[in-house]
């Protein structure tokens, strides 16, 4: 499989040791999948920070947010017959799924796009309410006019859906609630209206019929979504045979809307690919890469909390240069440069 990524020699840019935990009880386990945006002439990341408390032999601990917004720590004995704990990310207890970590979103800024610091006067974004009690994850940022739209994965015992918050100054946020109900994630809103409508890519999930495919929806106001259409499916015997999902907001080119997406096979090996949508009718897919444009090859991509993963939902565009910030092995934040023209040349 061909890889055209020019990785930053400074990778990983961020590791769990680089950020402090949100309180003295927790420890940072992973940094994942940052959203990316430009604000006040700086490059910003909105990083998913996954935390847990120190484990002790014979038990498993995991945090949740209770109905009042307070963090509650649950403890289960490892020899409990009702416990299924064969995945580092999710456990099942008495028929209910729980995450092994609790995620929030953290803002970091950089003058050069390589060295990131956490400003003191910007707050942590945490889950709010019963639909976010297991945390919020994998934020994508789309700027429309002067407003930044934050779409993120909201997790609770009700399932996994898409939440939306908006801001103009990154200090005051308007919580819009859940715009795509469970089970749904990987939502990226286009950064301009098309024929007077908002458009968004999203990923409903199905365990029985269908699959984990990329869909497109339209909206008159960015809150109420309809005319859903499935546009990208998994491909048997390919690198994206098990699931696909959108990355960041689509990139407008003269040839169409270019989307960088992730795909995985049955072995949970995650790569990046691309597809192109029609400028006036983005529900029409024009072309798609056959081989991935990025494959987990570096040690920090193949070894970590969940190895064999490159996953992006944020980028910066400068002419032909596309700078993708991505999560590696579900533990590190990294960067890579691409040529947009080169990606377009690989579409078939």
Residue pairs with C-beta under 8 A, 6 or more apart in sequence:
1 239
1 271
1 291
1 292
1 295
2 291
2 292
2 293
2 346
3 292
3 293
3 294
3 295
3 297
4 293
4 294
4 338
4 339
4 342
4 343
4 346
5 272
5 293
5 294
5 324
5 336
5 337
5 338
6 336
6 337
6 338
7 298
7 334
7 335
7 336
8 114
8 334
8 335
8 336
8 337
10 114
10 335
11 298
11 300
11 328
11 332
11 334
11 335
11 336
12 300
12 328
12 332
12 333
12 334
13 114
13 115
13 116
13 325
13 332
13 333
13 334
13 335
14 31
14 45
14 47
14 108
14 116
14 332
14 333
15 31
15 331
15 332
15 333
16 28
16 29
16 30
16 31
16 331
17 28
18 31
19 28
19 31
19 47
19 49
19 106
19 118
20 28
21 27
21 28
21 51
22 49
22 51
22 104
22 124
22 126
25 53
25 73
26 51
26 52
26 53
26 63
27 51
27 52
27 53
27 54
28 49
28 50
28 51
29 50
29 51
29 52
29 101
29 305
29 331
30 48
30 49
30 50
30 101
30 304
30 305
30 330
30 331
31 47
31 48
31 49
31 50
31 327
31 331
31 332
31 333
32 47
32 48
32 49
32 50
32 103
32 137
32 138
32 311
32 327
32 330
32 331
32 333
33 47
33 48
33 137
33 138
33 311
33 312
33 313
33 314
33 326
33 327
34 45
34 46
34 47
34 48
34 139
34 313
34 314
34 325
34 327
34 333
35 45
35 46
35 138
35 139
35 140
35 141
35 150
35 248
35 313
35 314
36 43
36 44
36 45
36 46
36 141
36 248
36 314
36 315
36 316
36 325
37 43
37 44
37 46
37 141
37 143
37 148
37 314
38 44
38 316
39 109
39 148
39 170
42 109
42 110
42 111
43 109
43 110
43 111
43 113
43 316
44 107
44 108
44 109
44 110
44 170
45 107
45 108
45 109
45 110
45 116
45 314
45 325
45 333
46 105
46 106
46 107
46 125
46 139
46 141
46 150
46 314
47 105
47 106
47 107
47 108
47 333
48 103
48 104
48 105
48 137
48 138
48 139
48 327
49 103
49 104
49 105
49 106
50 101
50 102
50 103
50 135
51 63
51 101
51 102
51 103
51 104
52 61
52 62
52 63
52 100
52 101
52 102
53 61
53 63
53 73
55 61
58 77
58 78
58 79
59 75
59 76
59 77
59 78
60 75
60 76
60 78
60 83
60 85
60 91
60 100
61 73
61 74
61 75
62 73
62 74
62 91
62 98
62 99
62 100
62 101
62 102
63 71
63 72
63 73
63 74
63 101
63 102
64 71
64 72
64 74
64 98
64 102
64 133
64 134
65 71
65 72
65 102
65 126
65 127
65 132
65 133
65 134
65 135
66 72
66 133
67 130
67 133
69 128
71 102
74 98
76 83
76 91
76 93
77 83
78 85
80 93
82 93
82 94
83 91
83 92
83 93
84 91
84 92
84 93
85 91
85 92
88 100
88 305
88 306
89 99
89 100
89 101
89 306
89 330
90 97
90 98
90 99
90 100
91 97
91 98
91 100
92 98
96 157
97 157
98 134
98 157
99 134
99 135
99 155
101 135
102 134
102 135
103 135
103 136
103 137
103 155
104 124
104 125
104 126
104 127
104 135
104 136
105 124
105 125
105 126
105 136
105 139
105 152
106 118
106 124
106 125
107 118
107 119
107 122
107 125
107 170
108 116
108 117
108 118
108 119
109 116
109 117
109 119
110 116
110 117
113 316
113 323
113 335
114 335
121 171
122 170
122 171
123 171
125 136
125 139
125 150
125 165
125 173
126 132
126 135
126 136
127 133
127 134
127 135
127 136
127 154
127 155
128 175
130 156
130 158
131 154
131 156
131 158
131 161
131 163
131 177
131 178
132 154
132 155
132 156
132 163
133 155
133 156
133 157
134 155
134 156
134 157
135 155
136 152
136 153
136 154
136 155
136 163
137 152
137 153
137 155
138 152
138 153
138 185
138 186
138 313
139 150
139 151
139 152
139 313
140 150
140 151
140 152
140 187
140 188
140 189
140 247
140 248
140 249
140 313
140 314
141 148
141 149
141 150
141 248
141 249
141 314
142 148
142 149
142 151
142 188
142 189
142 190
142 191
142 249
143 149
143 191
144 189
144 191
144 192
144 193
144 198
144 222
146 168
147 166
147 167
147 168
148 166
148 167
148 168
148 170
149 164
149 166
149 189
149 222
150 164
150 165
150 166
150 167
150 173
151 162
151 163
151 164
151 179
151 187
151 188
151 189
151 200
152 162
152 163
152 164
152 165
153 160
153 161
153 162
153 163
153 185
153 186
154 160
154 161
154 162
154 163
154 178
158 182
159 181
159 182
159 183
160 182
160 183
160 184
160 185
160 205
161 178
161 180
161 181
161 182
161 183
161 184
161 185
162 178
162 179
162 180
162 184
162 185
162 187
162 202
163 175
163 176
163 177
163 178
163 179
164 175
164 176
164 177
164 178
164 179
164 222
164 223
165 173
165 174
165 175
165 176
166 173
166 174
166 176
167 173
167 174
176 223
179 187
179 223
179 225
180 187
180 202
180 204
180 217
180 225
183 204
183 205
183 206
184 202
184 203
184 204
184 205
185 202
185 203
185 205
185 245
186 201
186 202
186 203
186 214
186 245
186 246
186 313
187 200
187 201
187 202
187 203
187 246
188 200
188 201
188 202
188 246
188 247
188 248
188 249
188 250
188 259
188 313
189 198
189 199
189 200
189 222
189 249
190 198
190 199
190 200
190 249
190 250
190 257
190 282
191 249
191 250
191 252
192 252
194 279
194 280
194 282
195 280
196 220
197 218
197 219
197 220
198 218
198 219
198 220
198 221
198 222
199 216
199 217
199 218
199 219
199 282
200 216
200 217
200 218
200 219
200 225
201 214
201 215
201 216
201 246
201 250
201 259
202 214
202 215
202 216
202 217
202 246
203 212
203 213
203 214
203 215
203 244
203 245
203 246
204 213
204 215
205 212
206 212
211 233
211 234
211 243
212 234
212 242
212 243
212 244
212 245
213 230
213 231
213 232
213 233
213 234
213 244
214 230
214 231
214 232
214 233
214 244
214 245
214 246
214 261
215 228
215 229
215 230
215 231
216 228
216 229
216 231
216 277
216 282
216 283
217 225
217 226
217 227
217 228
217 229
218 225
218 226
218 227
219 225
219 226
229 283
231 277
231 283
231 285
232 244
232 261
232 275
232 285
232 288
233 244
234 240
234 241
234 242
234 243
234 244
234 263
235 241
238 263
238 265
238 290
239 263
239 265
239 269
239 271
239 273
239 291
239 292
239 295
240 263
240 264
240 265
240 271
240 273
240 292
241 263
241 265
241 266
242 263
242 264
242 265
242 266
242 268
243 263
243 264
244 261
244 262
244 263
244 264
245 261
245 262
245 263
246 259
246 261
246 313
247 259
247 260
247 261
247 262
247 272
247 312
247 313
247 314
247 315
247 324
248 260
248 312
248 313
248 314
248 315
250 257
250 258
250 259
250 277
250 282
251 257
251 258
251 259
251 260
251 315
251 317
251 322
251 340
252 258
252 279
253 276
253 340
253 344
255 276
255 286
255 344
256 276
256 277
256 278
256 279
256 286
257 276
257 277
257 278
257 279
257 282
258 274
258 275
258 276
258 340
258 343
258 344
259 274
259 275
259 276
259 277
260 272
260 273
260 274
260 293
260 312
260 315
260 322
260 324
260 343
261 272
261 273
261 274
261 275
262 270
262 271
262 272
262 273
262 310
262 311
262 312
263 270
263 271
263 272
263 273
263 292
264 270
264 271
267 308
268 306
268 308
268 309
269 296
269 308
269 309
270 296
270 308
270 309
270 310
270 311
271 292
271 294
271 295
271 296
271 310
272 292
272 293
272 294
272 310
272 311
272 312
272 324
272 326
273 288
273 289
273 291
273 292
273 293
274 288
274 289
274 293
274 343
274 346
274 347
275 285
275 287
275 288
275 289
275 347
276 285
276 286
276 287
276 288
276 344
276 347
277 283
277 284
277 285
277 286
278 284
278 285
278 286
286 347
287 347
287 348
288 347
288 348
289 343
289 346
289 347
289 348
290 346
290 348
291 346
293 338
293 343
293 346
294 310
294 324
294 326
294 336
295 310
296 302
296 307
296 308
296 309
296 310
296 328
296 329
298 328
300 328
300 329
300 331
300 332
300 334
301 307
301 308
301 309
301 310
301 328
301 329
301 334
302 308
302 329
303 329
304 328
304 329
304 330
304 331
304 332
305 329
305 330
305 331
306 329
306 330
306 331
307 329
307 330
308 329
309 327
309 328
309 329
309 330
310 326
310 327
310 328
311 326
311 327
311 330
312 324
312 325
312 326
312 327
314 324
314 325
314 326
315 322
315 323
315 324
315 325
316 322
316 323
316 325
317 323
317 340
320 339
320 340
320 341
321 337
321 338
321 339
321 340
322 337
322 338
322 339
322 340
322 343
323 335
323 336
323 337
323 338
324 335
324 336
324 337
324 338
325 333
325 334
325 335
326 333
326 334
326 335
326 336
327 333
327 334
328 334
